[in-house]
């Protein structure tokens, strides 16, 4: 069963305006399924996951591109970056829009090669797992702190209970979980093994895969926390520079996103380290060894994975629209924190994320810190488990998590 993806619109537009496009993102998020569905019978397909095709691409790139003439999908292009100059020569000669559709499961070396070989000729589209709107079969749009828009969206959304939300957090966002029978432990076991063997070992020369696995697990346990390289390095027994390098691997492969702090000359006490979030809660939960949604919901980690879920949904809502997420967080040395800050059109919008069904004014008490920025402050929100949109005061609203 195919689940309609929000990126279809972006791909159609890119196909009309660029000679090539590439869809990047983590493994198993549906890149190939999406492109093959959109292509139908109108273009060829070849995957460099196939060792025979990969060897042909590496040893005879000119012959390979001739044999796999466009319009064509080339899957996992990172395994044969030497094809990119040949693709450039073809698109420069023929100047046909949409000739090449490429995918890449990670960006360690890929994007540097793409930017050097196909700059100005290729659209780069980043893809993540399924968003809440895609799972529910509704239109996707960038999240905004606007209760009127949220009220309109509520008409198309299915109300979710506490355990509905945590079941979705537990299952994660991989399309396979929603398109047929799904053995969660088997899936994520294979996912991690493939990621370590094909991406990490082959493309980053990590010396000890088990150390990297333990590093991934340590990061999963710290999802939604401020990055502390010293603690991560100490936990695994690696150097701080290695911890920084390995976290960058998780970021460039789409496993983790970093949210930068909101700071400036008027916020002198602001902490300047980023926060990290796993983009698939299912993977984070698997790595931290939770066996069912109800135990997870009752655990000390439940607030962190709930925040991770909400932040991931907001990030995906912007990426699916082709917009760089305008999001930050705030925390200062006095312990005052705002989970998320959106900034667009010259205005800042504070967001607090709480695993509660009974939010109140105490949850927005730190929003006043933003008065020191001198910038206009828009509508604020508390995203939580309350079952309907409701005002906290004149400028701040309760937004149920199932509306994100």
N, C-alpha and C positions, 0 to 999 in steps of 0.2 A: 504493500500500500504506500502510495506516495503522499507525503504531507506538503501542502503548498508552502513555499518559502517566500519570505518577504523580499529576499534579494532578487527575485525574478525581474522586478521592475528595473533595478539597477543594471542587471545583466543585459536586458533588452536595450536599454539606453546606451550602455557601453558598446554593444555590438553595432549600433548605428553610428557611433562616433569614433571608434578606434579600430585599427587594423587587427589588434589582438587584445585579449583580456586574460587575466590570471586570477583565479580564485584561490586564496591562501587560507590556512587555518589548521587547527589540530586535526589529527586523524579521526575518522568516523563521524564527523559532524555533518556529512551529506554533500560534500563538494561534487563528487563524481555523479551521484544520483541526481542532483539538481541539474548539472550540465547535460547529462544524457537524456533526462526527461525533456528539457527545453529543446534539445537538438532533434529529438525524434529520429527519423531516418534520413535527415538532411546532411549529416556530416559523419565522417569516419571517427574511429576511436582506437587509441592505442595506449597501453599503460606501461610505464617503465618499472612498475613493480614486477613485471614479467622479466626474468633474468635474460631470456633470449633477446627480447626487444631492447633491453637495457644495453646488452653487449653490442648489438647492432648500432644503437645510437651513439655509443662511446667510440666504437672502432671505425664506423663508416657514417659519420653524420650527414654528409651530402647525399649518400644513397638512401639513408633512412628518411630524410625529409622529402626526397623524390618519391619514395615508395608510399609514404603517408602524406599524400598531397592534400592541401586544404580544399574545402573547409574540413577541419579536423579538431578533435579533442586529444590533447596529449596529457596524460595523467602522470602525476608525480615527476614533474619536469626537473626537480632538484637533483635527481639521480644522473642527469645528463645535461649539465649547464652548457656544455660545448655545442648543444643544438641551437642556442639562442642567437649566435651570429648568423647562422644559416636561415633562421626564421626572419631575422632582420633583413637579410639580403632579399628574401622572397617578398616580404611585405613592402619593401622599398621599390622593388621592381614592379609589382602588380597593383599596389595601392588599393586593395579591396578591403572594405570594412568587414571586420569580424571573421577574417580568414582562420585565425588560430585562437582556440580556447585552451588554456592551460590550467593545471591545478598544481599546487605544491603543499605538502603537509607541514612544512615548517619553513622558516625564513633565515636559518643560520647564515648560509652563504648565498641563498637564492636571490634575495632582493637586491643585493649588490650587483650580481650578474645581470639581473633584469634591468636595473636602472642604467647600467653601463651600455647594454646592448640594445634595449628597446625604449629608451627614454623618448617620451612624446608620442610613441606609437602604441602603447599598451595601457589599459586600464587595470588598476590593481584593486581587487575587491576582497575584503577580509570577511571571513565567515566563522561563526561560532555555532554552538549547539542550538537546538530549538528554543525559541523564546516562548513565553507563556501565551502570547497572542497566536503564535503559529500552532501550538499544541491545541488551543481552543478553537482554531479555525476562524479567527477574526482579523481585521485589518490591523497592521502594525504602524505605529507612529511614534516619534520621539517623545519621551516622557517630559512633561512640563508641570511646574507647580501652578496649576490652574484648576480650581475646583469645578468651574463651569465645564471645562473640557472633560474632567473626570466624571461629572454627573452624566454627560452625554455618553461617555464610554460605558458607564454602568449598565446602560440599556442593552448592550451587546455582550456583556460578560456574565459568566456563571459564578454565582457566589460560592466561595470555598470556605470550608470549615478549617479549624486548627489542624486537624489530621489530614485533610485534603492537601493543605500547604506542605506539611511535613512529609507526606508520601511523595509529593513531587520533588521536594528537596532530596529525599532519600534515593529516589530512582534516578534523578539527574536529567540532563537535557539531550542525551544522545538519541538520534532518531530511531535507532534500533529498539529502544525501550518502548516505542509507541507504534511500531509497525508490525508487530507479531509477537510470538513467544519470546520471552526475554529472561535469561538466567543471569541475574545481576553479577554474582560473584564470578561466574565463568567469563562474562563479557569483560569486566574490568581487569581480571587477571591477565587475559590475553592482550588487552589494551596496553597495560603497563609493560608487559613483556615485549610487545612489538615496539613500543615507544623507546624503551631502553636499547633494544638491539638494533633497530633500523635508523632511528633518528639520533639518539644520544651517542651511542658507540660509534656509528659509522660516520657521523658528521661533526662531532665535537671532540673526539679523542679523549673522552672521560676515561681515566685509568681504571677505576673500580666502579662497576655498575651497581653493586650492592650499596656502596657509600652514597651513590647518587639516588638510589631508591630510598634510603634512609633520609636523605636530604629532602626529597619530595614529601615524604611522610611528615617530617618536622615542619615543613611549610604548610601542609594541609592542616596540621594541628594549630597553626598560627593564622589561619585565614581570617581576614578582617582585622588583623592587628598591624600596628606600626612595625616596619621592618627593623630588626635588630640583628645585624650581621655577626656581631660578637657572640650572641647567644646561639645563633644557628651554627656557627663554626665550632663552638665549644661542644654542642650536642653531638655533632657528627665526628668530631676529631679532625677537622680540616682547617686550613688557614682562612683568614677573613677574605683575602683576595679570591680564593677559590669559591667561598660562599657567594661572593658578589657575581663571579662568573657563572656559577650554576644557577643562580636566580635569574640572571639575564637569559639563560637557556630556556627556562620555564616561561619567561615572558615572551621571547621571540617565537616560541613554538605554540603560543596561544593558550597554554595551560593556566597561566596566572596573569592577572592585570595589576598594574601598580597605579594607585591614585595618589597624585601629588598633593602636597599640603598647600593650603591657601595662606599666603603670607605677603607681607609688604612692609614698607617703612613705618606704617601706622600700627602694625601688629608685631611689635618687636619681641614679644614673648612666645610667638608661635614656634612649634616644633617643625623642623624642616625635613624630616625623613618621610618617605612614602608609606602608604598602607598597601598591603597585598591581599588580593582576593582570587580564589580559585574560580575559574569561569564555568566549571561544571561541578555543581555541588555533589553529584553522584560520585565523582572521582574523589573529591575531598573526604566524603563520608566513607568510601571504600578504604582509602588509605589509612584512615583513623579507626578502622575496624568496628564500625557500628553495624549490627546485624539486622535491625528492624527500625521502622520509622517511629514507633511509639517509645522505644528506649531512647532513641536520639532526642525526641522531643522533650523527654523528662530529664535529659542530661545537662551538665554544666556547659556543654558546647552548643546547646540549642540556640542561644542568642546569637552566637557568632555565625552559625550556618544560616540562620534566618537573615542576618544582615548581608551575608555573602550572596544569598539568593536574590535579595532585592537589588543590591548593587549590580549584580550580573545582568538582571533584567533591564535595568536602566541603561547600562553600557550597550547591550545588544540592541535596544530600541534606537539608539543613535547610529550604530554601525549599519544596521539594516536600512537606514535612510541615507547612508553615505555621508554622515556628519561625524566629525571628530567629537567624541563626548566632551562637553564643556564642564567636566566635573572635578571637584576638589574635595578635600576634607579640612577640618580645622581642629587643632588641639594645641594648647599652650602649656607652659611650665606650671601653671596654677591648676592644671587638670581639667580645665574647661574644654569641652569637645562638642563639635557639630559633625555628625556622621558624614553628611554630604553637603556640598555647596554647588549649585548650578550657577553658571554665569553666562548670560547671553543678552544681547541688545543693551549692553551697558548696565545691566541690573543683576544683583546677586539674590539667589533664592536658597534659603537654608532648609535642610531636610534632616529630620531625626528618624532613625529606624529602631523600632522597639518591638520586641516579641511580647506584646501585651494586648489584651482586649479591653483595657480601661485606661487609655491615655489621658493626660491632662496638662495643665499649664506648666507643671514642673518639668515636663519633657521639652519645653521650648525656652527654658530659662536662659540658655547660653546663646540664643539667637541675638541677643542685644550686643554681644561682643562685636558684631559686624557693623554696628553704628560707627565704630572707630575708623572704618575704612573710608568714610566720606562718600561712599557710593550709594545709589538708590537700592533699597532692599525691597524685593518683591514679596509675593505671597509665600509663606512658609508652609511646611507640611510635616506631619508625623505619620510615617508609613508603618502600619501595625496590623494587628489581627482583629481590629474592630470590624463589625460587619456592614458598616455603611459610612458614606461621606458625611462629616459633621463638623461644624465650626468649633475651634477652641477659643478663639477670640476674633476680632475684626479682621486680622491679617493672616491667621494661621488655621489650617484645616487638618482634620484627620482623614487620611487616605488609606482604605483597605489594601493590603498587599496584593490581593487578587485582581486589582485594577491596573497594576503596573504593566 
